[in-house]
């Protein structure tokens, strides 16, 4: 049976893990792509069942995804990606737009592993894409024009905030928001006697609400801090304790360490 004619309305996923599922779910919920126009591949049915539950088509053939879809998102583990690209390279054309979400795999590496003039982009989403509140950055390869970039950005905005950046910033984004969304705010409330589930809900909502205020109002975080710091009040006492504990320096060091590790991975 011949493969279906590729269509720009179709989006393919090679790899069907949690991030791939989050992106697919966002596209469907926002009405950007119909579920029946999404085709996902994976070696087993373990992850494909999530795509099937969304109403998407699935396959065990990576090449079938390329033969059916012009826009394909590669969501495999970084160490698996080179072998997957070698497998699909024979069916890649200059009409394809190929997107990698694999951390640490550079655009130059992707272009080396694929046929000449292949249009390739790197995208780094983070876990809040699952709830359509992701922070996503994208970098374009040498053969990608502004129209392809705008198309992808339009689609990915279904999953959160998406911005085009120079590739050097992608590794920094890994350190800033891609390496575990973890905060200890709730643990302090638990220590003081609040139930854990309630503490975590309030902490998460506080972070989400604060972030939305900063984005919508365009304020600098220092201004927001000043707005809530009543002289002699509870907030300034809490901030003093954070400074004594070196939170700012420790947080900066965490971002730096994760960024450096991402750069190490991209050189391997």
Secondary structure, DSSP 8 states (H G I E B T S, - for coil): ------EEEEEEEES-SHHHHHHHHHHHHTTSS-GGGEEEE-SSHHHHHHHHHHT-EEES-HHHHHHHEEEEEE-S-HHHHHHHHHHHGGG--TT-EEEE--TT--HHHHHHHS-TT-EEEEEE--GGGGGT-EEEEEEE-TT--HHHHHHHHHHHGGGEEEEE--THHHHHHIIIIIS-----HHHHHHHTT--HHHHHHHHHHHHHHHHHHHHHH---HHHHHHHH--TTSHHHHHHHHHHHTTHHHHHHHHHHHHHHHHHHHHH-
